[in-house]
Each structure stands twice: as C-alpha cells, then as structure tokens.
Amino acid sequence: MYDHSHNESGEDEDEKKRSFSPEVHLEAAQLVVEQGYTVKAACDAMGVGKTTMEYCVRILRSEHAWLPF
C-alpha cells in the first residue's frame, strides 16, 4: 500500500504550494522579457510553474509598456 507523507497540518507534501518572493518573480520574468528565454526554459531555470511564469511575464511586459523609451 502506498504511504502518503503528510506535513504537520495534514496536507500532502506533494501538494504543498511553494511561495516565491517578488524578487524571484521579477528575476524569472526578466529572463523571458529581457534575455529572450522561452517560458519553458525560464521555468526550468527558476523552478517556477508555467502559470506563475506567464503571469509574471504579463505583468512585467505591461510595466515596460509605460516606460518612456
């Protein structure tokens, strides 16, 4: 029988959501927006999920749209 590991709150360890700082989100999005990484390559490099990466990239691109270049 398969034994699930649980943390102190009773949640499955495999289902625990990771939390990243705003700085990590920014750095991850910059890989795509400023350095030309693909979303997948940036996800692999930073350990961030695809949905999170896409959200961060969208936010960073919207902020860049307001910069006076």
DOLUM-639205 format. One record per residue: residue in three letters; z, y, x negated of N, C-alpha, C in turn. Coordinates in Angstrom, 1 decimal. Layout:
BEGIN
resn	nup	nnorth	neast	caup	canorth	caeast	cup	cnorth	ceast
ALA	Z	Y	X	Z	Y	X	Z	Y	X
...
***
This chain:
BEGIN
resn	nup	nnorth	neast	caup	canorth	caeast	cup	cnorth	ceast
MET	0.0	-1.2	-0.8	0.0	0.0	0.0	0.0	1.2	-0.9
TYR	-0.7	2.2	-0.5	-0.8	3.5	-1.3	0.4	4.4	-1.0
ASP	1.0	4.8	-2.1	2.2	5.6	-2.0	1.8	7.1	-2.3
HIS	1.9	7.9	-1.3	1.6	9.4	-1.4	2.8	10.0	-2.2
SER	2.5	10.9	-3.1	3.6	11.7	-3.7	3.8	12.9	-2.9
HIS	5.0	13.3	-2.7	5.3	14.5	-1.9	6.2	15.4	-2.8
ASN	6.0	16.7	-2.5	6.9	17.7	-3.2	8.2	17.8	-2.4
GLU	9.1	18.7	-2.8	10.4	18.9	-2.1	10.2	19.3	-0.7
SER	9.2	20.0	-0.3	9.0	20.5	1.1	8.4	19.4	2.0
GLY	8.0	18.2	1.4	7.4	17.2	2.1	5.9	17.2	2.2
GLU	5.3	18.2	1.5	3.9	18.3	1.5	3.3	17.3	0.5
ASP	2.1	16.8	0.8	1.4	16.0	-0.2	1.0	16.9	-1.4
GLU	1.2	16.4	-2.6	0.9	17.2	-3.8	-0.6	17.5	-3.9
ASP	-1.4	16.5	-3.4	-2.9	16.7	-3.5	-3.3	17.8	-2.5
GLU	-2.6	18.1	-1.5	-3.0	19.1	-0.5	-2.4	20.5	-0.8
LYS	-1.6	20.6	-1.8	-0.9	21.9	-2.2	-1.9	22.9	-2.6
LYS	-1.8	24.1	-1.9	-2.8	25.2	-2.3	-2.3	25.9	-3.6
ARG	-3.3	26.1	-4.4	-3.0	26.9	-5.6	-3.1	28.3	-5.3
SER	-2.4	29.1	-6.1	-2.4	30.6	-5.9	-2.7	31.2	-7.2
PHE	-3.7	32.2	-7.1	-4.1	32.9	-8.3	-3.8	34.4	-8.2
SER	-3.5	35.0	-9.3	-3.2	36.4	-9.3	-4.5	37.2	-9.1
PRO	-4.4	38.5	-8.7	-5.6	39.3	-8.5	-6.4	39.4	-9.8
GLU	-5.7	39.4	-10.9	-6.4	39.5	-12.2	-7.3	38.3	-12.4
VAL	-6.8	37.1	-12.1	-7.7	35.9	-12.2	-8.9	36.0	-11.2
HIS	-8.6	36.5	-10.0	-9.7	36.6	-9.1	-10.8	37.6	-9.6
LEU	-10.3	38.7	-10.2	-11.3	39.7	-10.8	-12.0	39.1	-11.9
GLU	-11.3	38.4	-12.9	-12.0	37.8	-14.0	-13.0	36.7	-13.6
ALA	-12.7	36.0	-12.6	-13.6	34.9	-12.1	-14.8	35.6	-11.5
ALA	-14.7	36.6	-10.7	-15.8	37.3	-10.0	-16.7	38.0	-11.1
GLN	-16.1	38.5	-12.1	-16.8	39.2	-13.2	-17.7	38.2	-13.9
LEU	-17.4	37.0	-14.0	-18.2	36.0	-14.7	-19.6	35.9	-13.9
VAL	-19.5	36.0	-12.6	-20.8	35.9	-11.8	-21.5	37.3	-11.8
VAL	-20.8	38.3	-11.5	-21.4	39.7	-11.2	-21.8	40.3	-12.5
GLU	-21.0	40.2	-13.6	-21.3	41.0	-14.8	-21.9	40.1	-15.9
GLN	-21.6	38.8	-15.9	-22.0	38.0	-17.0	-23.1	37.0	-16.7
GLY	-23.5	37.0	-15.4	-24.6	36.1	-15.0	-24.3	34.6	-14.8
TYR	-23.1	34.3	-14.7	-22.7	32.9	-14.4	-23.2	32.5	-13.0
THR	-23.5	31.3	-12.8	-23.7	30.8	-11.4	-22.3	30.7	-10.8
VAL	-22.2	30.7	-9.5	-20.9	30.5	-8.8	-20.3	29.2	-9.2
LYS	-21.1	28.1	-9.3	-20.5	26.8	-9.7	-20.0	26.8	-11.1
ALA	-20.7	27.4	-12.0	-20.3	27.5	-13.4	-19.0	28.3	-13.5
ALA	-18.9	29.4	-12.8	-17.7	30.2	-12.8	-16.5	29.4	-12.2
CYS	-16.8	28.7	-11.1	-15.7	27.9	-10.5	-15.2	26.9	-11.5
ASP	-16.1	26.2	-12.2	-15.7	25.2	-13.2	-14.9	25.8	-14.3
ALA	-15.4	27.0	-14.8	-14.7	27.6	-15.9	-13.3	28.1	-15.6
MET	-13.1	28.6	-14.4	-11.9	29.2	-14.0	-11.0	28.3	-13.1
GLY	-11.5	27.2	-12.7	-10.7	26.3	-11.8	-10.4	26.9	-10.4
VAL	-11.3	27.7	-10.0	-11.2	28.4	-8.7	-12.2	27.7	-7.7
GLY	-11.8	27.5	-6.5	-12.6	26.9	-5.5	-13.9	27.8	-5.1
LYS	-14.9	27.1	-4.6	-16.1	27.8	-4.3	-15.9	28.9	-3.2
THR	-15.2	28.6	-2.2	-15.0	29.6	-1.1	-14.3	30.8	-1.7
THR	-13.2	30.6	-2.5	-12.5	31.7	-3.1	-13.4	32.5	-4.0
MET	-14.2	31.8	-4.8	-15.1	32.5	-5.7	-16.1	33.4	-5.0
GLU	-16.7	32.8	-3.9	-17.7	33.6	-3.1	-17.0	34.8	-2.5
TYR	-15.8	34.7	-2.1	-15.1	35.8	-1.5	-14.8	36.9	-2.6
CYS	-14.4	36.5	-3.7	-14.1	37.4	-4.8	-15.4	38.1	-5.3
VAL	-16.5	37.4	-5.4	-17.7	38.0	-5.8	-18.2	39.0	-4.8
ARG	-18.1	38.7	-3.5	-18.5	39.6	-2.4	-17.7	40.9	-2.5
ILE	-16.4	40.8	-2.7	-15.5	42.0	-2.9	-15.9	42.8	-4.1
LEU	-16.1	42.1	-5.2	-16.4	42.9	-6.4	-17.8	43.6	-6.3
ARG	-18.7	42.9	-5.7	-20.1	43.5	-5.5	-20.0	44.7	-4.6
SER	-19.2	44.6	-3.5	-19.0	45.8	-2.6	-18.4	46.9	-3.3
GLU	-17.4	46.7	-4.2	-16.8	47.8	-5.0	-17.8	48.4	-6.0
HIS	-18.7	47.5	-6.6	-19.7	48.0	-7.5	-20.7	48.9	-6.8
ALA	-20.9	48.7	-5.5	-21.9	49.4	-4.8	-21.5	50.9	-4.6
TRP	-20.2	51.2	-4.8	-19.7	52.6	-4.7	-19.6	53.3	-6.0
LEU	-19.9	52.6	-7.1	-19.8	53.3	-8.4	-21.0	54.2	-8.6
PRO	-20.8	55.4	-9.1	-21.9	56.3	-9.3	-22.6	56.1	-10.6
PHE	-23.6	55.2	-10.6	-24.4	54.9	-11.8	-25.6	55.7	-11.8
***
